[in-house]
Amino acid sequence: MKSPRKLSSNEVAALVGGLMDLDAPDGEEGVSYRSYQFGSDDLSLLGEFHALRMINDRFCRIARSVFMPMLRFQPRISSFPPEIRNFDDYRDSQDPFLSMTTNRIEELRGNQLLVIPPSFISLLTDAYYGGAIRSLKQSRNEFTATEQRVIEIVSDNLIQALRLAWRDLMPLTFNLVSREENLQFAAFVDGDEMIVNCSFMVQLPDLEPASFDILYPLQTLKPISSQLRSRMQSDYVADDKSWRERLTRAILSIPLEVTAQLAEPTMSLRKLKSLKDGDIVPTHLDDRVQVRIEGMPLFEAQAGELTGKSALHLTKKLDPTKLQKGRTHDG
């Protein structure tokens, strides 16, 4: 026996709209009615996705370096607010031919889908092998072997960036499940299930921006709804490579004063007052010279000569904390 066909979302909306237009029955004057949409889900429990927005913003900063080998510059990437929608509605709004990478999130017991349009894949492939950054319009239904390799590189690096972006909220593990090219056959979720659509836009020079999507099933994110409502603070600033490199260069360029203490003679105040030009102060030069960095003893050295210039041969690295403790004990 053939199973009955289910109503589509548009048919259900039309049916509900028609019911709401009916006049109130006789004898029920003054009765208030509240509109209700069948099949809707209470999405207010997830709040405004404050944490997910911050994750997406952080992902944009990290993902810039993913496109550097292809585009030969780090593009600006921006994110749109997460959108909750029906998977059938999302599928109807996209072309059937797409690059789709499905990953399993073990900690949340669900899947995640990365969707990249073929026009962006062709642009990245052409630019990766020396071509100009230009828009390529073509009609086809499969990727070449070279494009498949570019898809693998880009998707793996984007998932790595996504893992780093999620680490502030909770550590997640993304395991590759499959790669598909036809959205109609994507084994992600059922068509009537709700998904969280995170869209990203990549700015390109003299071209329309490219875009890609990251999808999460709503049921996958519901167990961490309380964390998603929080305003997460970032603790892993070092993962931003460009910021870390600039900070490292700035620190390493700080000038430091290096001094070497060759001798430490002592004399009375009477003799010091009687010193004049040409006098000789007897002293003893120790074989060990203490090298100080900004006044802190860090090395022992031997004084010598190298290519006609005075030089120091470092022989031992000192521990400033032990020297400080020894002085405190002697005092």
N, C-alpha and C positions, 0 to 999 in steps of 0.2 A: 504494500500500500504506500502510495506516494505521500510524503510528509507535507503538510500545508506550508505555503510560503509565508515567511515573516514579513511584517510591514517594515518599510524602510523608515529612517528617521524623519525624512520629509513627509511621508505619508502619515506618520503618527502626529507630527506637528499640525498638518492640515486637519486631521480628524479632531484633535483637541481644540484647535481654533474654531472649528465649526460648532463644537459643543458649547463653547463659551459664548457664542453669539445667540444661542437660544434664549427666548424670553423666559422670565421666571413664571412658574405655574401659578394659577389662580389661588388665592388664599395665603400666599407667602409674601405679601407685601412687606417691605422693610427688612427682609432677611438679607444679610450681607454674605457675599461669596468671595472666596479667595482663589485666584487662578492657580492651577497646578499642572505641571508638565510631566506626563508619564515617562517613566524610564530615566528620570533625572537622578543624580547622585548628590548627596549633601557634601559639597566641596568646601564648605566654610571651615571644616575642622583643620584644614591645612594652612589656613591663614593666608598671608601675603607672600609666602616663599622667600622670606628675608634671607635665610641662609643659602637657599639655592641660587638666588640672584648673586650673592657674594661669591659663591663657588663658580658661577658662570663668568663673572668679571675677572676672577683670578685665572680661570682657564684661558680667557682671552689673552692675558699677558704672557702666560707660559707658552701658548700655542703659536705665538708669532714666530718663534724660531723653527717651528715645524716646516713652514713654507719657505724658509730662507734658502735651502739648496735648490729649490725649483725656480723661485722668482728672482733670486739673487738680491733680495732686500727683504727686510722684515715688515710685512704689511700691518696696517692697523686693523684690529679685529674688535668688533663690538657685538654685544649680545642684546637680544630682545627679552622682555619679561616673559617668564615661563607661562605657557598657555595650556589649559586643560581642554581637551577635545576628544571626540569619538575617533577611534582609529579608522573607521570607515570614512568619516569626513576627511581625515588627513589623507587617506589613500586616494579619495576622489579628487583632491586638490593637486595631486602630483602626477607627473608623467609616469607611465608604467616602467620605463627603462631608467634605472637608477643604480648607483653603487650603494649597496647596503651591507654593513658589517654588524653581525649580531654577536654580542658578548654576554657571558653569564656572570652575574654579580653574586658570588657565593654568600657573602655576608647578609644580603637582603633576600636571598632565595628568589631571584628574578632575573630578567634579561634587560639588556640595554641595546638600542639600535642607533647606529651612526649612518646617516643618509647624506650622500654627496651627489649632486647632479652631474650628468655626463659632460656637460659643457665645461664645468670647472675642472674635471679630470683631464679633458683634452687640452685645456689651456695649461695646466700644470705639466703635462707630459711634453708638450711642444716647447715650453720654456725651459724644462729640465735638460733637454738635449740641444740647447743653444738657440732655439727659436725666439722670436719676439713675443712679448706679452700681448696677446691679441685675442679677440673673441672669435671662436670657431663655430660656425653654424653648420651642422650636419645631421642627417637623419639616419639612424642605424639602431640596431637592437642588440649589439654585443660589443664588448671591449676587446681591443687587441692584447696580445701577450705583453707588450711594453706597458700599456695602460694598466693591465692587471698588476704589474710589478710596482708601478707608481701608487696604485690604490693600496697595496700592501704596506708600502713605506709610510704613506700619509696616515692611513688608519691606525697603524700600530703606534706611531708617534703621537697622534691625537689622543689615543686611549691612555698612553703613558702620561701625557699632560693632564688628562682628566683625573687620573689617579692621584697626581700631586695636588690638583685643585680640591679634591674631596678630602684630603688627608687632615685638614684642619677640623672638619666636622667628625669624620670617622674614617679609618683606613678601609678601603675597598679593594677587592681583587677582581680584575676583569679578565676572564678567560674566553678566548675566541671560540665561537660556536660554529659559525658559517659565514660565507660571503655570497650574496645573491645579486642578481641583476634585474629581476622583475618583481616589482612591488606587489603584484597580485599573488605571488607565491611565497611571500615572506612569512616564515614561521615565527612570528613575534608574539602577537596576542590575537584573540578573536576580534572580529570586526566590530562588535558592539561594545567592546571594553573601552574604558577611558584611559587616555595616555597623557603624559606631561610632555609637551613639545617645547624644547629649548632651541631657538633659532639663532644662528650666528652669521654675521655679515663681514666679508673680507674686502677691504678697500683696495682697488687696483688703479694704477696710473692711467688716466685718459680712457677708462672703461667703466661700464656699469659694475657695481659691486657684485662679487660672487657670494654665494651663501651655502650653508650646510646645516643640517639639523641633528640634534641628539634627542632621542625619545626614551622615556621611562614609562613603564606601566604604572598607573596610579596605585594599584594594589601593592606594587613593590615599594613605593615610598611611604605608604600609610603607616607602617610600623615605626618610622622615624619622624612622624609628623610634628612631634614636640620639638625636635632639634631643628626642623625646617622652619619653624616659626621663630626661632631665636635669631638674634642679630649677632652672628658669629664674628669673632675677632681673629685676625690672621696672626699666626705664630711662626710661620716658616717663610720669613722674608728672603732667606738665602736661596730659595728655589727660583727666584727671579734672577736669571743668569745675567742679564744686562746690568741690573742694579748691583749685584754682587761683584761683577767685574769692575765696575766704576769705583765701588767702595774699596776694593782691594788695591787698585791702582793709586787711589788717593792716600791710603794708609802707607803703602810702600814708598811713596814719594816724600814723606815727611822727613825733613833734615834733622839729624841727631848729632850732638856734640860728643866727640870721642877724645879723651885725654889719657895720657900715659904718665904715671907718677914714677919718675926715675929715682928720686932720693927725697929724704925728709930730714934735713939737718936741724939741729937745735943750737941756740945760743942765748946768752943773757941779754937783757934789755940794754945794759951798759955798753956791751960790745956792738949791739945793733945800732945804737945811737952814734957810735964812733966810726962806723963804716963810711968809706968814701970811694970815689972812682979809682979802679986799679987794685983794690984790696982783693984778697983771695979768701974764700970761705971753704975751709976743709970739710969734706963730706965723704960718705962711703956709698958707692954705687953697688946696689944689690944685684945679683945675677937675675933675680926675678923681678919683673916690672909688672905693676898692676895696671890693667887697661880698664878705664871707666867709660860707660855709656850714660850720658846725662847724669854724671856723678855717681852712678851705681856700678860697683866693681863686678865685671862679668868674665874677665879673662886674666890669666897670667901669661907673660910673654918674656922673651929674651931680646935685649936690644942688640942691633947689628947693623949691617950695611948691605944694600942691594943696588947694584949698578950705579955706585957712587952716591947713593942717597941713603939717609938714615931710615931704618926699617925696624919693625917689630915682628918677631916670630912667635905666634900664639902657641903655647904649650899645654895649657890647661883651661878648661871652662869652669868657672866658679859658680857656686850656688849662693845668690844674694841673701836668701832667707837664712842659711846657716851662718853666714858672716854676721848678719844682724843679731841672731840669737847669741853668737859668741861674744859680741860686744856688750850685749845686755847682761850676760852672765859675768863678764869681767867687771862691769860697772857695779 
